Amino acid sequence: MNSAFLRRGPRYIIISLFCMALSNLILIGIDRAGLSYTIGVLSSAAILIPVGFLLQARLTFATSWSWDAFCRYAFALLLNIPLSWIALFLIHDLGRIDMLWAAPAATILLFFWTYLVSHWALIARPSTSPEGILP
């Protein structure tokens, strides 16, 4: 593992925890309102894709914001929509686990996948700064 990957880890985790908490609040709130978790997944994506991009681009990967990077990031994270839906279907519907527990479980399953696609989207070409990260 390279040092840039290790130094980015704590920042990625902190920002991800914030995004995960916000996503879970949205999913649980929408479930408690009696609406489908499909609405929750779509609402969460609509809010968290731009928020996550801004935070991860600047604080985790120390890259400048661009429409190209945002489009790559959004495309990559849009893959989370069907993955989230499948995870919730398996855990909540088939597993009959309350959304209070199902939402965090689905979020944890997607945690590592999201790091990989974020890295691809935000570090798509060599950076001009040393290792492309904040000190």
Secondary structure in CASP SS format (residue, H / E / C, confidence):
PFRMAT SS
TARGET T0000
AUTHOR 0000-0000-0000
METHOD secondary structure of the structure
MODEL  1
M C 1.00
N C 1.00
S H 1.00
A H 1.00
F H 1.00
L H 1.00
R H 1.00
R H 1.00
G H 1.00
P H 1.00
R H 1.00
Y H 1.00
I H 1.00
I H 1.00
I H 1.00
S H 1.00
L H 1.00
F H 1.00
C H 1.00
M H 1.00
A H 1.00
L H 1.00
S H 1.00
N H 1.00
L H 1.00
I H 1.00
L H 1.00
I H 1.00
G H 1.00
I H 1.00
D H 1.00
R H 1.00
A C 1.00
G C 1.00
L C 1.00
S C 1.00
Y H 1.00
T H 1.00
I H 1.00
G H 1.00
V H 1.00
L H 1.00
S H 1.00
S H 1.00
A H 1.00
A H 1.00
I H 1.00
L H 1.00
I H 1.00
P H 1.00
V H 1.00
G H 1.00
F H 1.00
L H 1.00
L H 1.00
Q H 1.00
A H 1.00
R H 1.00
L H 1.00
T H 1.00
F C 1.00
A C 1.00
T C 1.00
S C 1.00
W C 1.00
S C 1.00
W H 1.00
D H 1.00
A H 1.00
F H 1.00
C H 1.00
R H 1.00
Y H 1.00
A H 1.00
F H 1.00
A H 1.00
L H 1.00
L H 1.00
L C 1.00
N H 1.00
I H 1.00
P H 1.00
L H 1.00
S H 1.00
W H 1.00
I H 1.00
A H 1.00
L H 1.00
F H 1.00
L H 1.00
I H 1.00
H H 1.00
D H 1.00
L H 1.00
G C 1.00
R C 1.00
I C 1.00
D C 1.00
M H 1.00
L H 1.00
W H 1.00
A H 1.00
A H 1.00
P H 1.00
A H 1.00
A H 1.00
T H 1.00
I H 1.00
L H 1.00
L H 1.00
F H 1.00
F H 1.00
W H 1.00
T H 1.00
Y H 1.00
L H 1.00
V H 1.00
S H 1.00
H H 1.00
W H 1.00
A H 1.00
L H 1.00
I C 1.00
A C 1.00
R C 1.00
P C 1.00
S C 1.00
T C 1.00
S C 1.00
P H 1.00
E H 1.00
G H 1.00
I C 1.00
L C 1.00
P C 1.00
END
